[in-house]
Amino acid sequence: MKAAAIGDSTFVAGFELIGIEGFKAKNIEDIKKILRELTENDEYAVILLPERFVEASKEARLRLVRERKIAPIFAFLPDYTGIKGKRVEELKKSISLAVGTELKL
């Protein structure tokens, strides 16, 4: 299985240097389209995304959960935009819903 990096050319370039397949996306619609294609063909074990695309990838991640697939794994990394903490907030909300009370971390 392969690894993929999806994002703008700056984000993708570093990963391509170490042999990870890069997919350049100019906007959120591109991200969604690429994710749909990558998650449907079962070739990728890991998908790397800038953290600012947590929300844009949610639909694809939820579809994988509904289909009971364990791969690919999504890894969200901070990038040059300075946006960080989105994935942690998403996880905090999910855990709060599961336990029935808001978590304070």
C-alpha distance (Angstrom), angle and dihedral (degrees) to the residues before:
residue distance angle dihedral
M1 . . .
K2 3.78 . .
A3 3.79 138.5 .
A4 3.81 124.0 -127.6
A5 3.79 133.4 -162.9
I6 3.80 118.0 -156.4
G7 3.79 124.4 -168.9
D8 3.76 143.5 75.2
S9 3.79 120.7 -29.7
T10 3.81 93.1 -94.8
F11 3.80 93.2 54.5
V12 3.81 95.0 43.0
A13 3.82 97.2 45.0
G14 3.80 96.4 70.7
F15 3.78 93.0 50.8
E16 3.78 93.0 47.5
L17 3.81 88.2 57.4
I18 3.80 89.9 63.1
G19 3.80 94.9 45.3
I20 3.79 102.4 -93.7
E21 3.78 113.7 137.7
G22 3.80 110.8 -111.8
F23 3.78 129.0 -148.1
K24 3.78 116.7 -168.9
A25 3.79 117.5 -145.0
K26 3.80 126.4 -174.2
N27 3.80 98.5 -168.7
I28 3.79 144.8 3.3
E29 3.80 93.2 -85.4
D30 3.82 89.2 56.9
I31 3.82 89.5 50.6
K32 3.81 91.9 51.5
K33 3.80 92.8 47.0
I34 3.81 93.6 48.7
L35 3.81 91.8 46.4
R36 3.79 91.4 50.8
E37 3.80 90.8 52.4
L38 3.81 95.3 44.7
T39 3.79 95.7 46.8
E40 3.79 94.0 47.2
N41 3.81 97.4 55.3
D42 3.85 98.4 52.5
E43 3.82 94.0 -140.1
Y44 3.80 97.6 117.1
A45 3.79 127.6 75.0
V46 3.82 96.4 179.9
I47 3.80 132.6 29.4
L48 3.80 117.7 -166.9
L49 3.80 118.6 -156.5
P50 3.79 136.7 170.0
E51 3.79 109.8 -101.0
R52 3.79 91.2 -117.2
F53 3.84 87.7 73.3
V54 3.82 96.9 61.0
E55 3.81 91.3 109.2
A56 3.82 94.5 41.8
S57 3.82 90.8 54.7
K58 3.79 96.3 45.7
E59 3.81 95.3 94.3
A60 3.82 92.2 53.7
R61 3.80 92.4 45.9
L62 3.81 92.8 49.6
R63 3.81 90.8 48.6
L64 3.81 89.7 55.1
V65 3.80 90.4 50.5
R66 3.82 91.4 50.2
E67 3.82 89.2 50.2
R68 3.83 89.3 48.8
K69 3.79 93.1 -123.9
I70 3.78 119.4 154.7
A71 3.80 95.7 -164.5
P72 2.88 142.1 102.5
I73 3.77 102.6 42.7
F74 3.80 114.0 -148.1
A75 3.80 117.9 -138.4
F76 3.80 117.9 -169.5
L77 3.78 116.9 -158.4
P78 3.79 131.0 -174.0
D79 3.79 113.4 -112.4
Y80 3.79 138.3 -172.0
T81 3.83 92.8 -69.1
G82 3.79 90.7 75.2
I83 3.80 92.6 -129.6
K84 3.78 108.7 142.7
G85 3.76 139.9 149.3
K86 3.82 96.2 47.3
R87 3.80 94.2 116.3
V88 3.80 92.0 47.1
E89 3.81 89.9 51.8
E90 3.80 90.8 49.3
L91 3.81 91.4 50.8
K92 3.81 91.3 46.4
K93 3.83 90.6 53.9
S94 3.81 92.0 48.3
I95 3.81 93.0 49.8
S96 3.80 91.2 45.9
L97 3.80 90.2 53.9
A98 3.80 91.2 48.0
V99 3.80 95.9 51.0
G100 3.80 95.1 36.7
T101 3.78 98.3 -122.3
E102 3.77 135.7 79.1
L103 3.79 115.3 -98.4
K104 3.78 118.7 -133.7
L105 3.79 110.4 -156.4
